[in-house]
Amino acid sequence: MEFVVKSAKASTLKTATLVLPVSEGLALGETAQAVDTASGGALTTILKRGDLQGKVGQTLLLHSLPGIKAERVLLVGIGNESELNARQWRKVAGAVLSVLKGLGGADATLALQGVLIDGRDAYATARLLVEVLADGRYVFDRYKSKKAEPSSLGKITLLCHKTDQASVERAAAQGAAIAAGMAYARDLGNLPPNVCHPSFMAEEARQLGKAYKGLKVEILDENKLRALGAGAFLAVSQGSEQPPRLIVLQYNGGKKGDKPYALVGKGITFDTGGISIKPSPNMDEMKYDMCGAASVLGTFRTLLELQLPINVVGLLACAENMPSGRATRPGDIVTTMSGQTVEILNTDAEGRLVLCDTLTYAERFQPQAVIDVATLTGACIVALGSNTSGLMGNNDELIRQLLSAGERADDRAWQLPLFEEYQEQLDSPFADFANIGGPKAGTITAGCFLSRFAKQYAWAHLDIAGTAWTSGGKEKGGTGRPVPLLTQYLLDRAG
């Protein structure tokens, strides 16, 4: 999808479909009024018939208005404009796209300038619009014999005020890049686990490095992990025929010598639970247990597309958790890369085991901050549902930055506590600590576990178990979150 930004009169533009906003109460904005005047009051006459009330997401398609060069005019309701928020804006964008996809036109022009959400500026409003429109085109039909019908819509023009043109152009470029990163993360998550395994993820990273300049890729295999003393990481993969991979991405777009920001992604390409095996219903969705790693790769795709002036390290902890005669048993004790010992009471709490060694490995980059991203606990879904990611960390400023980035990217997180009392739930009589803390506060105790390996830097943990994919039915699939949040965080750091 190509996005073009113009400052022009809507009534004089030749386009397949011209999209105009209508507020509740049938109020027309400045641009719509100009179109109404040019058409001899055609819009006013049509609206008086009562076919559109201006409610959020309502649409009315008109053909061949007199005095207008557009082949069609699509009216879309935006509700009470003074109360328009990001969620309603998503509904507006989705309604517009739904109509446009069913039309034969190759292009559309959106005359939505002047419409702002939540008191935000033209940049933020336009960027969310572009993200929703581009992401709404996503289809995963790679393994279907009958492919989705292709849409003829190839270009969308965003009209803006001349004073806003530079900021809206920036919004369009960034929004399209974020949507591309989300689509990449969704593709990886939606792939079947017999295709997307740790070695496949490593090859994907290599291909990303070949496609874009400025990305260095290193793959640490089983032997290198063993030499590093990554006993927890290796314990997860030892029951599988698929060898583990720690994938290291280095992007140096900032000044030489500037300390990098590190993104760490959990990449369990399939999670049976191991010996502590999961129940069979919905186990197919455990292919999404690598969505943390997928979202880091997706964020790098966006980062490379935008060529941001910042240094970033990505660490993807990829393994498959399977039961076999070689698999880790409940009660086994392993020594982590940090030298700390862990009693594995539940082999289904494996994500924290690959992450803990990866967090230790991150120390060598002397990062300014480390953010790990993981589909870590079902308890997070119980606590926050599927709308909000869980957030914990050891640095108040980093937490504040991520919460702010999530709000502005419309990809929100919510902070959970890491009080010292919760650490006691990990006590073990046989090792330094256990890998689970019992049934209470499961998301928090998982964060407590990781915090023991992140004491050398500012660290935050995003639990995306509820937000990384949609479960069940025809809507099942990866969401691409939290690529928008992570990208906004990096945009803020890049200045």
C-alpha positions as CSV (number, residue, x, y, z in Angstrom):
1,M,0.0,0.0,0.0
2,E,1.4,3.4,-1.0
3,F,0.6,6.4,1.1
4,V,0.9,9.9,-0.4
5,V,0.4,13.2,1.4
6,K,-1.0,16.3,-0.4
7,S,-2.2,19.7,0.4
8,A,-4.9,20.3,-2.2
9,K,-8.6,21.1,-2.7
10,A,-10.7,17.9,-2.3
11,S,-13.3,19.0,-4.8
12,T,-10.8,19.4,-7.7
13,L,-8.9,16.1,-7.1
14,K,-9.4,13.2,-9.6
15,T,-9.7,10.1,-7.5
16,A,-11.6,6.8,-7.5
17,T,-13.0,7.5,-4.0
18,L,-13.0,10.7,-1.9
19,V,-13.6,10.1,1.8
20,L,-15.2,12.9,3.9
21,P,-16.0,13.0,7.6
22,V,-19.4,13.8,9.0
23,S,-19.9,14.5,12.7
24,E,-22.8,13.4,14.8
25,G,-25.6,15.9,14.2
26,L,-24.6,15.9,10.5
27,A,-22.0,18.7,10.9
28,L,-19.7,19.0,7.9
29,G,-16.1,20.1,8.4
30,E,-14.4,22.8,6.3
31,T,-13.4,20.4,3.5
32,A,-16.8,18.7,3.3
33,Q,-18.5,22.1,3.2
34,A,-16.3,23.1,0.3
35,V,-17.3,19.8,-1.5
36,D,-20.9,20.5,-0.7
37,T,-20.7,24.0,-2.2
38,A,-18.9,22.7,-5.3
39,S,-21.7,20.1,-5.8
40,G,-24.5,22.6,-5.5
41,G,-25.5,21.4,-2.0
42,A,-25.7,17.7,-2.9
43,L,-24.3,16.6,0.4
44,T,-26.7,18.6,2.4
45,T,-29.6,17.3,0.4
46,I,-28.5,13.7,0.8
47,L,-27.9,14.0,4.6
48,K,-31.3,15.5,5.1
49,R,-32.8,12.2,3.9
50,G,-31.5,10.6,7.1
51,D,-29.4,7.8,5.6
52,L,-26.4,8.8,7.8
53,Q,-26.5,10.0,11.4
54,G,-22.7,10.6,11.7
55,K,-22.2,8.0,14.4
56,V,-18.7,6.5,14.7
57,G,-18.0,4.1,11.8
58,Q,-21.3,4.7,9.8
59,T,-20.7,5.0,6.1
60,L,-22.6,6.2,3.1
61,L,-21.3,5.7,-0.5
62,L,-22.3,8.2,-3.1
63,H,-21.7,8.0,-6.9
64,S,-21.0,10.8,-9.4
65,L,-21.7,14.0,-7.4
66,P,-22.1,17.0,-9.7
67,G,-19.2,19.4,-9.8
68,I,-16.8,16.9,-8.2
69,K,-14.0,15.1,-10.0
70,A,-14.0,12.1,-7.7
71,E,-15.8,9.1,-9.1
72,R,-17.3,8.3,-5.7
73,V,-17.7,10.1,-2.4
74,L,-17.6,8.0,0.8
75,L,-19.1,9.8,3.9
76,V,-17.9,8.4,7.2
77,G,-19.3,9.2,10.6
78,I,-16.9,10.3,13.3
79,G,-19.3,10.8,16.2
80,N,-18.9,13.8,18.5
81,E,-15.6,15.2,17.1
82,S,-14.6,16.8,20.5
83,E,-14.8,13.4,22.1
84,L,-13.1,11.4,19.4
85,N,-10.6,9.0,20.9
86,A,-8.1,6.5,19.6
87,R,-10.4,3.5,19.9
88,Q,-13.2,5.3,17.9
89,W,-10.6,6.5,15.4
90,R,-9.7,2.9,14.8
91,K,-13.4,2.1,14.1
92,V,-13.5,5.0,11.6
93,A,-10.4,3.8,9.8
94,G,-11.6,0.2,9.8
95,A,-15.0,1.2,8.4
96,V,-13.4,3.2,5.6
97,L,-11.1,0.4,4.7
98,S,-13.9,-2.2,4.7
99,V,-15.8,-0.2,2.1
100,L,-12.7,0.7,0.0
101,K,-11.6,-3.0,-0.2
102,G,-14.9,-3.9,-1.8
103,L,-14.7,-1.2,-4.5
104,G,-13.0,-1.4,-7.9
105,G,-11.0,1.8,-7.5
106,A,-7.2,1.7,-7.5
107,D,-6.9,4.7,-5.2
108,A,-8.7,6.7,-2.6
109,T,-8.2,10.2,-1.1
110,L,-8.9,10.8,2.6
111,A,-10.0,14.3,3.3
112,L,-9.8,13.9,7.1
113,Q,-7.5,16.9,7.8
114,G,-8.6,18.9,10.8
115,V,-10.0,15.8,12.6
116,L,-7.9,15.2,15.7
117,I,-8.1,12.5,18.3
118,D,-7.8,12.9,22.1
119,G,-6.4,16.4,21.7
120,R,-3.4,15.0,19.8
121,D,-1.8,16.7,16.9
122,A,-2.0,16.0,13.1
123,Y,1.1,13.8,13.2
124,A,-0.3,11.4,15.9
125,T,-3.7,11.3,14.3
126,A,-2.4,10.6,10.8
127,R,0.1,8.0,12.0
128,L,-2.6,5.9,13.8
129,L,-4.8,6.2,10.7
130,V,-2.0,4.9,8.5
131,E,-1.1,2.0,10.9
132,V,-4.8,0.9,11.0
133,L,-5.3,1.1,7.2
134,A,-2.0,-0.7,6.4
135,D,-2.5,-3.4,9.1
136,G,-6.1,-3.9,8.1
137,R,-4.8,-5.1,4.7
138,Y,-3.0,-8.0,6.3
139,V,-3.8,-11.5,5.1
140,F,-2.1,-14.8,5.9
141,D,-3.1,-17.3,3.2
142,R,0.3,-18.9,2.5
143,Y,-1.0,-22.4,3.1
144,K,-4.4,-22.1,1.5
145,S,-5.0,-23.5,-1.9
146,K,-7.5,-20.7,-2.7
147,K,-5.9,-17.3,-2.0
148,A,-7.7,-14.2,-0.9
149,E,-9.2,-12.1,-3.6
150,P,-6.7,-9.3,-4.3
151,S,-7.9,-5.8,-3.7
152,S,-7.4,-3.2,-6.5
153,L,-6.7,-0.5,-3.9
154,G,-3.0,0.4,-4.2
155,K,-2.7,4.0,-3.2
156,I,-4.2,6.2,-0.5
157,T,-3.7,10.0,-0.5
158,L,-4.0,11.8,2.8
159,L,-5.0,15.4,2.4
160,C,-3.6,17.8,5.0
161,H,-3.2,21.5,5.7
162,K,-0.1,23.0,4.2
163,T,1.3,23.8,7.7
164,D,1.0,20.2,8.7
165,Q,2.4,18.6,5.5
166,A,5.9,17.8,6.8
167,S,4.6,16.2,10.1
168,V,1.9,14.2,8.2
169,E,4.5,12.9,5.7
170,R,6.6,11.8,8.7
171,A,3.6,10.2,10.2
172,A,2.8,8.3,7.0
173,A,6.3,7.0,6.6
174,Q,6.5,5.9,10.2
175,G,3.0,4.4,10.3
176,A,3.6,2.4,7.2
177,A,7.0,1.1,8.6
178,I,5.3,0.1,11.9
179,A,2.6,-1.7,10.0
180,A,5.3,-3.5,8.0
181,G,7.0,-4.6,11.2
182,M,3.7,-5.8,12.6
183,A,3.0,-7.8,9.5
184,Y,6.4,-9.4,9.7
185,A,5.8,-10.3,13.3
186,R,2.4,-11.6,12.5
187,D,3.7,-13.8,9.6
188,L,6.3,-15.4,11.9
189,G,3.7,-16.1,14.6
190,N,1.2,-17.5,12.2
191,L,3.7,-19.9,10.6
192,P,3.2,-23.6,11.6
193,P,5.7,-24.9,14.1
194,N,7.0,-27.6,11.7
195,V,8.2,-24.7,9.6
196,C,9.1,-22.0,12.1
197,H,11.6,-23.6,14.5
198,P,14.8,-22.0,16.0
199,S,16.9,-22.6,12.9
200,F,14.2,-21.0,10.7
201,M,14.2,-18.0,13.0
202,A,18.0,-17.8,12.6
203,E,17.7,-17.9,8.9
204,E,15.0,-15.2,8.9
205,A,17.4,-12.9,10.9
206,R,20.2,-13.6,8.4
207,Q,17.9,-12.7,5.5
208,L,16.9,-9.5,7.3
209,G,20.6,-8.6,7.6
210,K,21.0,-9.2,3.8
211,A,18.0,-7.1,2.9
212,Y,18.9,-4.0,4.9
213,K,22.1,-2.2,5.5
214,G,23.4,-1.6,9.0
215,L,22.4,-4.9,10.5
216,K,25.0,-7.4,11.9
217,V,23.6,-10.9,12.7
218,E,25.4,-13.5,14.7
219,I,23.9,-17.0,15.6
220,L,25.0,-18.8,18.7
221,D,24.4,-22.6,18.4
222,E,24.2,-25.3,20.9
223,N,27.9,-25.7,21.3
224,K,28.4,-21.9,21.8
225,L,25.7,-21.8,24.4
226,R,27.3,-24.8,26.2
227,A,30.6,-23.0,26.2
228,L,29.0,-19.9,27.7
229,G,27.5,-22.0,30.5
230,A,23.9,-21.4,29.5
231,G,22.6,-24.3,31.5
232,A,19.0,-23.0,31.9
233,F,18.6,-22.2,28.1
234,L,19.9,-25.7,27.1
235,A,17.7,-27.4,29.7
236,V,14.6,-26.2,27.8
237,S,15.7,-27.5,24.4
238,Q,17.2,-30.8,25.4
239,G,14.0,-32.8,24.9
240,S,13.6,-31.6,21.3
241,E,15.1,-32.7,18.0
242,Q,15.3,-29.0,17.1
243,P,18.5,-27.4,18.3
244,P,18.3,-24.1,20.2
245,R,19.6,-20.8,18.8
246,L,20.5,-17.5,20.5
247,I,20.2,-14.9,17.7
248,V,22.1,-11.7,18.1
249,L,21.2,-8.6,16.1
250,Q,23.2,-5.4,16.2
251,Y,22.1,-2.2,14.5
252,N,24.4,0.7,14.7
253,G,22.6,3.7,13.4
254,G,23.7,6.1,16.2
255,K,27.0,7.6,17.1
256,K,30.0,5.3,17.5
257,G,30.5,4.6,21.1
258,D,26.9,5.3,22.2
259,K,25.6,2.5,24.4
260,P,22.9,0.5,22.7
261,Y,19.3,-0.2,23.8
262,A,18.7,-4.0,24.0
263,L,15.5,-5.8,23.1
264,V,15.3,-9.4,24.3
265,G,12.6,-11.7,22.8
266,K,11.3,-15.1,24.1
267,G,11.3,-17.4,21.1
268,I,9.8,-20.8,22.1
269,T,8.7,-21.9,18.7
270,F,6.5,-24.5,20.2
271,D,5.7,-25.1,23.8
272,T,4.2,-28.5,24.8
273,G,5.0,-27.7,28.4
274,G,7.6,-30.5,28.3
275,I,7.2,-33.2,30.9
276,S,4.8,-30.9,32.7
277,I,2.7,-31.2,29.6
278,K,-0.1,-28.8,28.7
279,P,-3.7,-30.0,28.2
280,S,-4.4,-30.7,24.5
281,P,-7.3,-28.2,23.8
282,N,-5.8,-25.2,22.1
283,M,-2.3,-26.5,22.3
284,D,-1.9,-25.6,18.6
285,E,-1.8,-22.0,19.8
286,M,1.5,-22.7,21.5
287,K,3.2,-22.0,18.2
288,Y,2.7,-18.3,19.3
289,D,5.0,-18.8,22.2
290,M,7.7,-17.2,20.1
291,C,5.8,-13.9,19.6
292,G,8.3,-12.1,21.8
293,A,11.1,-12.9,19.5
294,A,8.8,-12.2,16.5
295,S,8.0,-8.8,17.8
296,V,11.7,-7.9,18.3
297,L,12.3,-9.0,14.7
298,G,9.3,-6.9,13.6
299,T,10.6,-3.9,15.5
300,F,14.0,-4.3,13.8
301,R,12.3,-4.4,10.4
302,T,10.7,-1.1,11.3
303,L,13.9,0.3,12.7
304,L,15.8,-0.7,9.5
305,E,13.0,0.7,7.3
306,L,13.3,4.1,9.0
307,Q,17.1,4.0,9.5
308,L,16.8,5.6,13.0
309,P,19.9,7.3,14.4
310,I,20.2,4.9,17.4
311,N,22.2,1.8,18.4
312,V,20.0,-1.2,19.2
313,V,20.8,-4.8,20.1
314,G,18.3,-7.6,19.6
315,L,18.6,-11.0,21.4
316,L,16.2,-13.7,20.3
317,A,16.1,-16.7,22.7
318,C,14.8,-19.5,20.4
319,A,14.1,-23.1,21.5
320,E,11.4,-25.8,21.3
321,N,10.0,-27.3,24.5
322,M,9.2,-30.9,24.0
323,P,8.8,-34.1,26.1
324,S,11.1,-37.0,25.5
325,G,13.5,-39.3,27.2
326,R,16.1,-36.5,27.2
327,A,13.7,-33.8,28.4
328,T,14.2,-31.9,31.6
329,R,12.3,-33.3,34.6
330,P,10.5,-31.5,37.4
331,G,13.1,-31.5,40.2
332,D,16.1,-31.1,38.0
333,I,18.6,-28.4,39.0
334,V,20.5,-26.4,36.4
335,T,23.3,-23.8,36.6
336,T,22.6,-20.6,34.7
337,M,25.1,-18.5,32.7
338,S,25.2,-16.2,35.8
339,G,26.3,-19.0,38.0
340,Q,23.1,-19.1,40.0
341,T,21.3,-22.4,40.3
342,V,17.6,-23.0,39.6
343,E,15.4,-25.9,40.7
344,I,13.0,-26.6,37.9
345,L,9.7,-27.4,39.6
346,N,7.6,-27.0,36.4
347,T,9.0,-27.5,32.9
348,D,6.2,-25.4,31.5
349,A,7.8,-22.4,33.1
350,E,10.4,-22.5,30.4
351,G,10.4,-19.0,28.9
352,R,12.1,-17.6,32.0
353,L,14.8,-20.2,31.7
354,V,15.8,-19.2,28.2
355,L,15.4,-15.5,29.1
356,C,17.5,-15.6,32.2
357,D,20.6,-16.7,30.4
358,T,19.9,-14.2,27.6
359,L,19.6,-11.4,30.1
360,T,23.0,-12.4,31.4
361,Y,24.4,-12.4,27.9
362,A,23.1,-8.9,27.4
363,E,25.5,-7.5,30.0
364,R,28.4,-7.7,27.5
365,F,26.8,-5.0,25.4
366,Q,26.8,-2.5,28.3
367,P,23.3,-1.4,27.3
368,Q,21.6,1.8,28.4
369,A,18.4,-0.2,29.0
370,V,17.2,-3.8,28.4
371,I,13.5,-4.6,27.6
372,D,12.5,-8.3,27.4
373,V,9.3,-9.2,25.6
374,A,7.7,-12.5,26.3
375,T,4.4,-14.5,26.1
376,L,5.4,-15.5,29.6
377,T,2.4,-16.3,31.8
378,G,-1.3,-17.2,31.5
379,A,-1.7,-15.4,34.8
380,C,-1.2,-12.1,32.9
381,I,-4.2,-12.9,30.7
382,V,-6.3,-13.5,33.9
383,A,-5.1,-10.2,35.3
384,L,-5.2,-7.9,32.3
385,G,-7.1,-9.7,29.6
386,S,-6.1,-9.3,25.9
387,N,-6.1,-5.5,25.7
388,T,-3.1,-4.6,27.8
389,S,0.4,-5.9,28.2
390,G,1.9,-6.4,31.7
391,L,5.0,-4.3,32.6
392,M,7.5,-4.7,35.4
393,G,11.1,-3.5,35.9
394,N,13.8,-2.2,38.2
395,N,14.0,1.4,36.9
396,D,11.2,3.9,37.4
397,E,12.3,6.1,34.6
398,L,12.4,3.2,32.1
399,I,8.9,2.1,33.2
400,R,7.6,5.6,32.8
401,Q,9.1,5.9,29.3
402,L,7.5,2.6,28.2
403,L,4.1,3.5,29.7
404,S,4.2,6.8,27.9
405,A,5.2,5.1,24.6
406,G,2.4,2.7,24.9
407,E,-0.2,5.4,25.4
408,R,1.0,7.4,22.4
409,A,1.3,4.3,20.2
410,D,-2.1,3.1,21.3
411,D,-0.4,-0.2,22.4
412,R,-0.8,0.1,26.1
413,A,0.9,-1.6,29.0
414,W,0.1,-1.6,32.7
415,Q,2.7,-1.7,35.5
416,L,2.6,-4.5,38.1
417,P,4.6,-4.4,41.3
418,L,7.9,-6.2,42.0
419,F,7.8,-5.9,45.8
420,E,10.5,-7.8,47.7
421,E,7.9,-9.9,49.4
422,Y,7.1,-11.7,46.2
423,Q,10.7,-12.8,45.8
424,E,10.2,-15.2,48.8
425,Q,7.8,-17.3,46.8
426,L,10.8,-18.5,44.7
427,D,12.7,-20.0,47.7
428,S,14.0,-23.5,47.2
429,P,15.5,-25.9,49.8
430,F,17.9,-27.4,47.2
431,A,19.0,-24.6,44.8
432,D,19.4,-20.8,44.9
433,F,15.8,-20.5,43.9
434,A,13.0,-22.3,42.0
435,N,11.6,-21.4,38.6
436,I,8.0,-21.0,39.8
437,G,6.5,-19.3,42.9
438,G,3.2,-21.1,43.3
439,P,-0.3,-20.2,42.2
440,K,-0.4,-16.7,43.6
441,A,0.8,-13.7,41.6
442,G,2.2,-15.8,38.8
443,T,3.0,-12.9,36.5
444,I,4.8,-11.0,39.2
445,T,6.8,-14.0,40.5
446,A,7.9,-14.6,36.9
447,G,9.1,-11.0,36.8
448,C,10.8,-11.5,40.1
449,F,12.7,-14.5,38.7
450,L,13.9,-12.5,35.7
451,S,14.9,-9.5,37.9
452,R,17.6,-11.7,39.5
453,F,19.4,-11.7,36.2
454,A,19.0,-8.1,35.4
455,K,20.8,-6.3,38.2
456,Q,23.6,-4.8,36.0
457,Y,21.4,-2.4,34.0
458,A,18.0,-0.7,33.8
459,W,15.6,-3.4,32.9
460,A,11.9,-3.8,32.0
461,H,9.8,-6.9,31.3
462,L,6.8,-6.9,29.0
463,D,4.4,-9.9,29.4
464,I,2.5,-10.1,26.2
465,A,0.7,-13.4,26.7
466,G,-2.6,-11.7,26.3
467,T,-1.8,-9.3,23.6
468,A,0.5,-11.1,21.1
469,W,-2.2,-13.2,19.4
470,T,-6.0,-13.6,19.2
471,S,-7.3,-17.0,20.2
472,G,-9.9,-19.3,18.6
473,G,-12.1,-19.3,15.6
474,K,-11.6,-17.5,12.3
475,E,-10.0,-14.5,14.0
476,K,-7.2,-16.6,15.4
477,G,-3.8,-15.1,14.6
478,G,-0.8,-13.0,15.6
479,T,-1.5,-9.3,16.3
480,G,2.0,-7.8,15.8
481,R,2.0,-6.3,19.2
482,P,4.0,-4.8,20.9
483,V,5.8,-3.5,17.8
484,P,4.1,-0.1,18.0
485,L,5.1,0.3,21.6
486,L,8.7,-0.7,21.1
487,T,9.0,1.4,18.0
488,Q,7.7,4.5,19.8
489,Y,10.1,3.9,22.7
490,L,13.0,3.8,20.2
491,L,11.7,6.9,18.3
492,D,11.6,8.8,21.6
493,R,15.2,7.7,22.3
494,A,16.4,8.6,18.8
495,G,15.0,12.1,19.1
